[in-house]
Amino acid sequence: MIEQIINSIKNELSDTLNGDQMKRLSEVLFKHLSICLKDEHGKSSLNDSNLLSLFISAKRVEGCSEKSLQYYESTIRNMLKKIGNPECRISTEELRFCTAPQLSSSD
């Protein structure tokens, strides 16, 4: 998962940074993201069982109503069932495929 995040960032900055800067960026991102994604026992703190609850908690902190939180949770659970991949492995294309019918029907 960390590698995917780093590669996405590097792709966005590829026209801005030279080779040495890209290498250093990769090292720094890996170092800091690895720390952020580990719990006190050295295990990954982000896994498929807690990503949804972390998202819902973040939305609660942002001030979303309980009705909105329930909607987000049920919609995301349905999407996860439809896609069938672990949360950490869902691609942008899969999200687009899953959300495109909803977007076009809401027009």
Beta strands, then each sheet from edge to edge (+ up, - down):
end
